[in-house]
Amino acid sequence: MANLGVLLEEGAEGVERNVGRAVELYERAIEKSHDWYAMYDLALVLSKGGDGVAQNSARAAELYEDVIKEHDGVDAMVNLGCLLQTGAEGVERNVSRAVELYERAIEKSHDCNAMSNLAGLLRDGGDGVAQNSARAVELYEDAIKEHDHVKAMVGLGVLLEEGAEGVERNGSRAVELYERAIDRSGDVRAMYYLGLLLDDGAEGVERNVVRAIGLFERAIREGHHGGAMCQLAFVMMTGREGVLLDEVRAAKLFERAILEHSDVRAMTVLGLLLSLGAAGVEKNVIRAIELYERAIDEAQDALAMVGLALLLRDDRYGVRPNAARAVKLLERGVEEHDFVHAMVHLGEMLVQGTGGVRTNAARAAQLYERAIEKCHDRDAMLKLACLLRDGADGVSRDAARAAKLFQAGMNGRDGGQAMEILGRLVQDTAGRR
């Protein structure tokens, strides 16, 4: 029965696929003899759903548990671990139990998927799992050495590219691993990560934007990879040496990433592109607002909060201003995400009293200080310099510190940027007076 179920589930020459009938056969085999192959195959079908079969992750988990308890099935350990690692409807997330299952599968049969999955958990840490990047490297290396496991190649490449406690950065080895994963199976994640690395360059890795673009294009063509769509769009939108700007193509790529993957980055950056307009891309503030709202609703995205706040803070974009909502959005960006751009723009609104917002120079100064402390933000330096130069309610004048901040804030900017910033600062100061 179970074998016929597999045949009907997969289909074959002369055998039409019938997943519903396969499920019936698996159920019958389980009822008749507790057939563990049928339990496992039925759990696979129920965990995914589709083809006329309702997804039932809770029942799938029960079946995997039975296979483990009665037959010590390694594949069931790994699949149940995956289910518990992510959680699902009717299955509470339990990362600690997932770790136990992966460890057991490794001990029993050196399962490569268990090695790779456990390595990913140890690399990231959290959810009750202590970070252990050195052990993660060992697991990835074992999965590669023993099984030529592509997922482990990609995971180890990412870890070596970024580095971690006990793991030295090694960009050149990361490139080798990504290349191997691409050659071995055309892995689109490897194409994406190698493209990112070549786009930026790194120690021991020469920058190669043309190859990076080719990899992004291939990952999109062969795997519809959402990250590659976004990254290629960034390149087209901002340009690179030897790469022409193409905002129209960028907008299309962002739209596709939204349509196919509900990609939040794409929503936010397309919102920015539409709020400003570009060559061949008509300005559309209403659509930009819709995209920002969606990114906030679906992922509480900090950049979308700032983008929407900037559109709502005054009437310069042709939409009805709502300064109070803008302040709330920026406050969220600060408190929920510790987002520097939110600190700087909120400070600016509090200094200027934009849209009737009550001025609070002392709070603005605190926000600028926080942005400077967090990442030496140069815009925050310049705005705080203006406050300290002139003084304000709750902010004492400090000409010496203002001069140092102004110098630091202007450092590294070219002449055109400097003149533009000086003009903005003069306007800001005039507005406050």
N, C-alpha and C positions, 0 to 999 in steps of 0.2 A: 504493500500500500504506500509506504513512504517513498519507495523508489518511483512508483508511478506518479506520486505527487510532485516529486522533483522534476520529472519529465514534463508534466503539464505546467508546472510553474515557469520553467525555462523555455518550453517549446522546442521543437526540433523539426527536421525535414519530415513532412507528412504528419506531424503532430501539432495541432493548433494550441497556442498558449491558452490556458484556462486556470487562472490563479484561484478563482473561487472554488473550483472543483478540487484543486490541489489542497486548499485549506480543509475541505471536507475529509479528504483522505488522511491528512495528517491527524485531524481530530479523531478519526476512527482508529488509526493505528495507536494513538496514545491511550484511548479508552480500552482497546483490546489487550495491549501488552506493554503499556508504558514505554513504547519505542522511543529511545532517547534521540535517535536521528530525526524522528518526526517532531519531537519537542523542539529541538534546535531549529529545524527548518521553519516550523510554524512561528517560533519566536522572531526569526528574521523577517518573515512576511508581515507580522503584526507590528513590529517596531517601525517599519517603513510605511505601511499602508499603501493604498493605491491599487489600481487595476480592479476596482470593485470591492476591495477589502478595506474595511474601516481600520484606521490606525488604533492600536490598543497597546500602548507602552507598558501599562500596569500588568496586563496578562503576559506580555513578552518577558518582563522581569521575573514573573513567577515561574515561567517555563525555564528560563536560564538558571534560576535558583535550583529547580528540580534536577536539571542536567548536571549541575555542579555537585549537588548533594549525593545523587545516586550514581554518577559515572565519572566525577572529577574531570568534566570536560573542559579543556583549555580554551577552546574557541568561545564557549559560553562564558567563561571567566572574563575574557577580553571584551566581549560584546556587552556583558552586564556592566563591566567597568566603564565602558564608554557611555552607557545609558545613565549611570549614576554620576558620572563626571559632569555631564551637561544638564541632567534632569529632563523631565518631560511631563506631559499631562498625566497625573496619577502616579508619578515617580518622583519622589523628593530627591533633590540633589544631595549626594553624599560622597564628597571627594575622598575622605579618609578611607571609606570602604572600597572605593575604586582603586586606591593605592594598594590596599591589601590584596585585591583580586589580581592586579597586575604583577605584584611581587610573587604571588602563588603561581601564576602562569609562567613566569620567568624561571622560577625554581623548578617547576615540573618539566618544562620542555624548551626553555630558552626562546619563548615565542617572540618574534621580532616586533609584532604590533604592540605587545605588552611593553617591551623595552622602549619603543619610541614614545608611546603614550605616557609611560611613567617618567621618562626623561623630560617630556614637555611640562609635566606637573612640577617636577623638581626644579626645572629651570626657572619657572615663573613664581613658584611658591604661592602662599595664600590659601584661604579656605581650610585652615587647619593643617596644611602641609608646609613643613619647613623648607625654605629654599636651599638647594644643594646643587649648585651648578657643576661642581667637579664630578659628582656622581652622575649627573645628567650626561656629561661628556662621555663618561665610561660606557653608559648604556647605549648612547648613540653609536659609539665606536664599535661596540660588540655587535649591534644590529647590522652595521655596515659590513664588518669583517665576516660575520657568520652567515648573513643572509643577503648581502648586497642590497639592503633595504633603502629604497628611494626616499621615503618619508624621513628616515633618520638622517640621510645626507642633507636634506633641506633644513631639518631642525638643528643639526650640528653647525651647518653653515651660518644660520642666523645667530646662534650662540657665539661662534667665533668672531663673527663680524662685529657684534655689539660688545663682547667681552663681559665678564662678571667676576664676582669674588671667587678667586681661585682659578679663573680661566682668563688667560692672556688673549688680547685681541690678535687675530691672525686673518687679515683680509685676503691674503693670497691663497690660504688653504680654503677659505670660504668660497672663493671663485672656483677652485678645483672641484669642490663638492657640488656646487650648483651646476657646473659644466657636466659633471659625471651624471647627475640626476637627469639632466636634459638629454644627454646621449643615451642613457639607459632606457628611459621610458617617455621622453618628451614631456616631463613634468612641468606644468604651467606655473606652479608656485616658484620653482627654481628659476624659470625665465624671468618672472617678476622680480624676485629678490636680486638676481644677478643684474637685471636692468637698473634697479635702484642703486646698487653698488657702483656700477660703471657710470651712471649719471652723475654721481657725486664724486667718485674717486675716493681713495683711502690710502693709508700707508701700505706700500707694496702693491697697490692696484692703480694702474694708470687710468685716468678718466677717458671714457670713450662714449660720447653722447650718441654718435651715429649707431653704434652697436646696441646701446641701451634702447634707442627708439625701435630698432629692429626686433629686439626681444619683447618689448611691450606690444608691438604689432602682432607678433607671433602668438603671444599669450592670449591676446584678444581673439585672434582668428581661430586658434585651435582649442581654446578653453573658455572663451567668453569671460575672461578674468576681470572682475570689477575693479580691483586695485590697479591693474595695468591700464584700464580705460582712464581712470582718474589721473594716474601719473603721466600718461601720454598727453592728456588734456592740459596738465600743468605745464609741461614742456612747450606745447603749442601756444599756450596763453602767455607765458613769460619769455619764451625764446631762449636759445642757447647759442653758443658760438657755432656758426655753420648751420643753424636751424632757423628758418624763417618763422616769424609770428604767424599764427593762423587761428584767430579767435573763433572763427566760424566752425572749424573742425573741433576745437576745444569744446565749444558749447554742445555740439552734437554728441561728443564722447561723454560729457557729463549727463546729458539727457538719457543716453543709453544705459549708463551706470545706474541711474535712478530707476529707469523702467525695468531693467533686468535684475538689479540687486538691491534696490531701495538704499543705495549708498548715501550715507549721511554727509560725507565729505563732498560728494558731488552736488548735493542739494545746497550746501552752504556756499561753495565756491561759485556755482552757477548763479546763485542769488546775488553774489557780489558782482559778477560779470554783468548780469542784467540790470542791476541797480545803477551801474556806471555807464553801460553801453560800451561798445568797442567797434572796430572796423568790421562791418558786415553783421554785427550783432546789435539789433535794435534795443534801445533802453526800454525796460518793462518793469517798473517798480512794483506793480501789483503782483506780477508773477514772482518777483524776488521775495516779496513779503510772504506769499504762500509757501515758498520753498523754505524760508527761515522758520516759519511757524511749524512746518512739518518736521524739520530737523530738531526743533526744540521738543515737540510732542513725542517724537519717536526715540530720541536719544539724549535729550537735555543738552544739546550741543552748545558749548560755550561760545564758539565763534559765531554761530547763528544768533545767539542772544545779543552779542555786540552788534552784528550786522543789522538786525531788526531795530535795535535801540537807536542806531545812527539814522535810520530812515524815519523814525517816529519822533526824534527829539525836537525837530523844528520843521518849517515848511519848505525847506530848500529842495526837497525831492518831489514836490507836487502832490503829496498825500497829506491827509489831515493829521496834524501833529498831535502827539500824545506824550508829552514830556514825563508825566507821572509814570506811564507804563515803561518808558525808556529807562527811567531811573531804577524801576523794579527789576528790569531785565539785566541791567548792569550790576545791580546788587547781587543778583543770582550768580552772575558770572564770577564775581569776586568771592562770594561766600561758598558756593558749591564747587567751584573749579580753581580758585586761586589764580584766576586768569588775568595776566598783566594788562592786556588791552582793555579789559573791563575796568580795571583800576584807573588807568589813565583817562579814559573817556568819562567815567563817573566823576573823577576829580575835576575835569574840565567843566562838566555841567554844574557842579557845586560851586565852582569859582564864579562862573558867569551868570548863574541863576537862569539857565536856559528854560524857556517856556514857562516862566513863573515858578520854577523850582526854588525853594528857599536856599539862599546862599549859605555855604558852610566851608569857609576857607580852611579852618583847622582840620576838618575831616579830609578835605582835598589834599592837604599837606601830608596827612598820615597815609593816604592812598598812594601818593607819589613816592613817599619814603619806602613803602612796602614793595612797590614795583622796582625801585632801584635796588633794594636789598635782595629781591628775588632773582633778578637777571640783569642788573645794571642797565635798565631800559633808558635809552637816551632821550626819548620824548618826555619821560617822567622827569629826568634831570633838568631839561629846559623849562618845563612848566613849574617845577619847584623853584628853580632859579628866579623866575619872574615873581613868584609869591614872596620869596625872601628878599628880593631886591626892593620891592615896593612896600612890603608888609601888608597885613590885612587883619580883619577882626579875628583874634585868636592866633595870629602868626606874627611873631616879632621880626623886624627887619634884621638881615644879616648879610651885608654887602659882600663880605669876604667869602662866605660859603656860596653865595649866589654866583660869584665870579668863577669859583672852582667848578661848580655844577655846570655852568654855561660852557666853560671850556671843555669839560668832559663830554657834554652832550653834543657839541659841535665837532668833536674829534672824529676824523675819518670820513666826514661828509665832503662831497665835492663842492665847488663854488656855486653851482646852480642850486643844489640842495640847500646850501647855507643861506643864500639870498631868499629862497622860498620860505624857509623856516623863520628867518628874521622878520619877513613880512607878516607871517602869521602871528608871531609873538607881538609885534607892534599892534596888529588889529585886536588881539586878545586883550592887551593892556588898555587900549583905547576904549574897548567895550566895557571894561570894568570901571573905568573912570567916568 
